[in-house]
Amino acid sequence: MLAVMSAWTAATTYGYARPERRTWRLLTADLAVAFGCLFATAFAATPFYLTQAPPLSGYWFAGAALAASVIWGRRGAATVAVLYGVCDITLRVVMGAAVTAATARGVVLLLLAGLAVGYMARVAGRAEERFARAVALEARIREREQLARSIHDSVLQVLSLVRRRGAEAGGEAAELGRMAGEQEVRLRALITDGLPGQASEALEGAPSPAAAGRSTGPGAGRGGGEAVSRDAVDLRELVRRAESVHVSVSAPATPVTLPGRTAEELAAAVLAALDNVRRHCPADTRAWVLVEDEGDAVTVSVRDEGPGIAPGRLEEACSEGRIGVAQSVRGRLRDLGGTVEYVSVPGQGTEVEMRVPRS
């Protein structure tokens, strides 16, 4: 009997090791073997032995009771404990042994252990389900944020330009500009519905499971969902594309290498910050971009000599559905695990400091 119980213990250890194998069939077989071994005590023990100690085979019920609590819940564990008590009493009656307090103690111990494990299994299962839903929700929100950034940096910019130029040209162009403005408002409302609201803020600082699968870098307007190379890229080359008559770029003499996607996203955030300078400052406003390699991190600062940002204006723009700062700059840096700091004094310009860790 000991050989049978030992072999079955090895079999159930293997069977219960993986969740997909924890089925009611295995549990039923486990209970059948446990009951069989318990009744086999009638052939291997004497009535005197049962008055001194519980049957040795009864200990194998503990594993079956705990397995029942995981698979069938607390009711299953309670059922197994009661069945053990019934079988133990029946065995003693058949063998002519006295029913002692050991039977009651065994039932109580199995019942308490089964109820505790069953409760913890249910709590753990619910927590795992909530976590899975939260991860799926986070992935959808991140994907939507990246799509919103891509549309903001491409389609919305074109519609905004058509609206302004149409209003300046007048005539039929003004009507075209008005229509472009209407579409801009509708598209902006569509992509910002729920962003960057509470759901986005709740995920602040969390890793992005969706970020690795999409690209919203400077080339996002052309390729949309094209994969970005993960090979090392020199950030200086990407940032220097923004250099112009009114934009000066300063960078170290040695390459500032970052993973491909990180460099693309950081450069896109820099371009978004410069685009805000172009849109909200006078046409001749100067801007400076400084790239710093700090070893364990890379910092890029964008400074302009514009009129500055009034206190509370960034929050107001976010509530109006404008995502240039909230998503194109802050959203990108958040997804990269970096930080963004805006320093602005009305009448003295604005400085945006973006820092991305290399780890």
Buried (B, 14 or more C-beta within 10 A) or exposed (E): BEEBBEEBBEBBEEBBEEEEEBEEEBBEBBBEBBBBBBBBBBEEBEEEBBEEEBBBBBEBBBBBBBBBBBBBBBEBBBBBBEBBBEBBBEBBEEBEBEBBEBBEEBBEBBBEBBBBBBBEBBEEEEEEEEEEEEEEEBBEBBBBBBBBBBBBBBBBBEBBBBBBBBBEEEEEBBEBBBBBBEBBBEBBEEBBEEBBEEBBEEBEEBEBEBBBEBBBBBBBBEEBEEEBEEEEBBBBEBBBEBEEEBBBBEBEEEBBBBBBBBBBBBBBBBBBBBBBBBEBBEEEBBBBBBBBBEEEBBBBBBBBBBBBBEEEBBEEBBEEBBBBBBBBBBBBBBBBBBBBEBBBEEEEBBBBBBBBEEE
